Amino acid sequence: MPDNHQHWPRFIAFVDMNAFFASIEQLDSPEYRGKPIGVTNGKTGTCLITCS
């Protein structure tokens, strides 16, 4: 059985450990405070920018 999957030569990941963007969303929207949230890169949400 042939392997039809292409492998990436490398993978680069950025981790926002201080959750800056999630903190801003919680400031702008008090109903999100104290809840886990994730911020994506737009309507398609293909990349998680940050979370809390």
Distance bins in CASP14 RR format, pairs under 12 A and 6 or more apart:
PFRMAT RR
TARGET T0000
AUTHOR 0000-0000-0000
RMODE 2
METHOD distances of the structure
MODEL  1
13 47 0 0 0 0 0 1 0 0 0 0 0
13 48 0 0 0 0 0 1 0 0 0 0 0
14 41 0 0 0 0 0 1 0 0 0 0 0
14 47 0 0 0 0 1 0 0 0 0 0 0
14 48 0 0 0 0 0 1 0 0 0 0 0
14 49 0 0 0 0 1 0 0 0 0 0 0
14 50 0 0 0 0 1 0 0 0 0 0 0
15 48 0 0 0 0 0 1 0 0 0 0 0
15 49 0 0 0 0 0 1 0 0 0 0 0
15 50 0 0 0 0 1 0 0 0 0 0 0
15 51 0 0 0 0 0 1 0 0 0 0 0
16 22 0 0 0 0 1 0 0 0 0 0 0
16 23 0 0 0 0 0 1 0 0 0 0 0
16 24 0 0 0 0 0 1 0 0 0 0 0
16 38 0 0 0 0 0 1 0 0 0 0 0
16 39 0 0 0 0 1 0 0 0 0 0 0
16 47 0 0 0 0 0 1 0 0 0 0 0
16 48 0 0 0 0 1 0 0 0 0 0 0
16 49 1 0 0 1 0 0 0 0 0 0 0
16 50 1 0 1 0 0 0 0 0 0 0 0
16 51 0 0 0 0 1 0 0 0 0 0 0
16 52 0 0 0 0 0 1 0 0 0 0 0
17 50 0 0 0 0 1 0 0 0 0 0 0
17 51 0 0 0 0 0 1 0 0 0 0 0
17 52 0 0 0 0 0 1 0 0 0 0 0
18 24 0 0 0 0 0 1 0 0 0 0 0
18 50 0 0 0 0 1 0 0 0 0 0 0
18 51 0 0 0 0 0 1 0 0 0 0 0
18 52 0 0 0 0 0 1 0 0 0 0 0
19 25 0 0 0 0 1 0 0 0 0 0 0
19 26 0 0 0 0 1 0 0 0 0 0 0
19 27 0 0 0 0 0 1 0 0 0 0 0
19 36 0 0 0 0 0 1 0 0 0 0 0
19 37 0 0 0 0 1 0 0 0 0 0 0
19 38 0 0 0 0 1 0 0 0 0 0 0
19 39 0 0 0 0 1 0 0 0 0 0 0
19 48 0 0 0 0 0 1 0 0 0 0 0
19 49 0 0 0 0 0 1 0 0 0 0 0
19 50 1 0 1 0 0 0 0 0 0 0 0
19 51 1 0 0 1 0 0 0 0 0 0 0
19 52 1 0 1 0 0 0 0 0 0 0 0
20 26 0 0 0 0 0 1 0 0 0 0 0
20 27 0 0 0 0 0 1 0 0 0 0 0
20 39 0 0 0 0 1 0 0 0 0 0 0
20 49 0 0 0 0 1 0 0 0 0 0 0
20 50 1 0 0 1 0 0 0 0 0 0 0
20 51 0 0 0 0 0 1 0 0 0 0 0
20 52 0 0 0 0 0 1 0 0 0 0 0
21 27 0 0 0 0 0 1 0 0 0 0 0
21 28 0 0 0 0 0 1 0 0 0 0 0
21 32 0 0 0 0 0 1 0 0 0 0 0
21 37 0 0 0 0 1 0 0 0 0 0 0
21 38 0 0 0 0 1 0 0 0 0 0 0
21 39 1 0 1 0 0 0 0 0 0 0 0
21 40 0 0 0 0 0 1 0 0 0 0 0
21 41 0 0 0 0 0 1 0 0 0 0 0
21 48 0 0 0 0 0 1 0 0 0 0 0
21 49 1 0 1 0 0 0 0 0 0 0 0
21 50 1 0 1 0 0 0 0 0 0 0 0
21 51 0 0 0 0 1 0 0 0 0 0 0
21 52 0 0 0 0 1 0 0 0 0 0 0
22 28 0 0 0 0 0 1 0 0 0 0 0
22 29 0 0 0 0 0 1 0 0 0 0 0
22 32 0 0 0 0 1 0 0 0 0 0 0
22 33 0 0 0 0 0 1 0 0 0 0 0
22 34 0 0 0 0 0 1 0 0 0 0 0
22 35 0 0 0 0 0 1 0 0 0 0 0
22 36 0 0 0 0 1 0 0 0 0 0 0
22 37 1 0 1 0 0 0 0 0 0 0 0
22 38 1 0 0 1 0 0 0 0 0 0 0
22 39 1 0 1 0 0 0 0 0 0 0 0
22 40 0 0 0 0 0 1 0 0 0 0 0
22 48 0 0 0 0 0 1 0 0 0 0 0
22 49 0 0 0 0 1 0 0 0 0 0 0
22 50 1 0 1 0 0 0 0 0 0 0 0
22 51 1 0 1 0 0 0 0 0 0 0 0
22 52 1 1 0 0 0 0 0 0 0 0 0
23 29 0 0 0 0 0 1 0 0 0 0 0
23 32 0 0 0 0 0 1 0 0 0 0 0
23 33 0 0 0 0 1 0 0 0 0 0 0
23 34 0 0 0 0 0 1 0 0 0 0 0
23 37 0 0 0 0 1 0 0 0 0 0 0
23 38 0 0 0 0 0 1 0 0 0 0 0
23 39 0 0 0 0 1 0 0 0 0 0 0
23 50 0 0 0 0 1 0 0 0 0 0 0
23 51 0 0 0 0 0 1 0 0 0 0 0
23 52 1 0 0 1 0 0 0 0 0 0 0
24 32 0 0 0 0 0 1 0 0 0 0 0
24 37 0 0 0 0 0 1 0 0 0 0 0
24 38 0 0 0 0 0 1 0 0 0 0 0
24 39 0 0 0 0 1 0 0 0 0 0 0
24 49 0 0 0 0 0 1 0 0 0 0 0
24 50 0 0 0 0 1 0 0 0 0 0 0
24 52 0 0 0 0 0 1 0 0 0 0 0
25 31 0 0 0 0 0 1 0 0 0 0 0
25 32 1 0 1 0 0 0 0 0 0 0 0
25 33 0 0 0 0 1 0 0 0 0 0 0
25 34 0 0 0 0 0 1 0 0 0 0 0
25 35 0 0 0 0 0 1 0 0 0 0 0
25 36 0 0 0 0 0 1 0 0 0 0 0
25 37 1 0 0 1 0 0 0 0 0 0 0
25 38 1 0 0 1 0 0 0 0 0 0 0
25 39 1 0 1 0 0 0 0 0 0 0 0
25 40 0 0 0 0 0 1 0 0 0 0 0
25 49 0 0 0 0 0 1 0 0 0 0 0
25 50 0 0 0 0 1 0 0 0 0 0 0
25 51 0 0 0 0 0 1 0 0 0 0 0
25 52 0 0 0 0 1 0 0 0 0 0 0
26 32 1 0 1 0 0 0 0 0 0 0 0
26 33 1 0 1 0 0 0 0 0 0 0 0
26 34 1 0 0 1 0 0 0 0 0 0 0
26 35 0 0 0 0 1 0 0 0 0 0 0
26 36 0 0 0 0 0 1 0 0 0 0 0
26 37 1 0 0 1 0 0 0 0 0 0 0
26 38 0 0 0 0 0 1 0 0 0 0 0
26 39 0 0 0 0 0 1 0 0 0 0 0
26 50 0 0 0 0 0 1 0 0 0 0 0
26 51 0 0 0 0 0 1 0 0 0 0 0
26 52 1 0 0 1 0 0 0 0 0 0 0
27 33 0 0 0 0 1 0 0 0 0 0 0
27 37 0 0 0 0 0 1 0 0 0 0 0
27 52 0 0 0 0 0 1 0 0 0 0 0
28 37 0 0 0 0 0 1 0 0 0 0 0
28 39 0 0 0 0 0 1 0 0 0 0 0
29 35 0 0 0 0 0 1 0 0 0 0 0
29 37 0 0 0 0 1 0 0 0 0 0 0
29 39 0 0 0 0 0 1 0 0 0 0 0
31 37 0 0 0 0 0 1 0 0 0 0 0
32 38 0 0 0 0 1 0 0 0 0 0 0
32 39 0 0 0 0 0 1 0 0 0 0 0
32 51 0 0 0 0 0 1 0 0 0 0 0
32 52 0 0 0 0 1 0 0 0 0 0 0
33 52 0 0 0 0 1 0 0 0 0 0 0
34 52 0 0 0 0 1 0 0 0 0 0 0
35 51 0 0 0 0 0 1 0 0 0 0 0
35 52 0 0 0 0 1 0 0 0 0 0 0
36 50 0 0 0 0 0 1 0 0 0 0 0
36 51 1 0 0 1 0 0 0 0 0 0 0
36 52 1 0 0 1 0 0 0 0 0 0 0
37 48 0 0 0 0 0 1 0 0 0 0 0
37 49 0 0 0 0 0 1 0 0 0 0 0
37 50 0 0 0 0 1 0 0 0 0 0 0
37 51 1 0 0 1 0 0 0 0 0 0 0
37 52 1 0 1 0 0 0 0 0 0 0 0
38 45 0 0 0 0 0 1 0 0 0 0 0
38 47 0 0 0 0 0 1 0 0 0 0 0
38 48 1 0 0 1 0 0 0 0 0 0 0
38 49 1 0 0 1 0 0 0 0 0 0 0
38 50 1 0 0 1 0 0 0 0 0 0 0
38 51 1 0 1 0 0 0 0 0 0 0 0
38 52 1 0 0 1 0 0 0 0 0 0 0
39 45 0 0 0 0 1 0 0 0 0 0 0
39 47 0 0 0 0 1 0 0 0 0 0 0
39 48 1 0 0 1 0 0 0 0 0 0 0
39 49 1 0 1 0 0 0 0 0 0 0 0
39 50 1 0 1 0 0 0 0 0 0 0 0
39 51 1 0 0 1 0 0 0 0 0 0 0
39 52 0 0 0 0 1 0 0 0 0 0 0
40 46 1 0 0 1 0 0 0 0 0 0 0
40 47 1 0 0 1 0 0 0 0 0 0 0
40 48 1 0 1 0 0 0 0 0 0 0 0
40 49 1 0 0 1 0 0 0 0 0 0 0
40 50 0 0 0 0 1 0 0 0 0 0 0
40 51 0 0 0 0 1 0 0 0 0 0 0
41 47 1 0 1 0 0 0 0 0 0 0 0
41 48 0 0 0 0 1 0 0 0 0 0 0
41 49 1 0 1 0 0 0 0 0 0 0 0
41 50 0 0 0 0 0 1 0 0 0 0 0
42 48 0 0 0 0 0 1 0 0 0 0 0
42 49 0 0 0 0 1 0 0 0 0 0 0
END
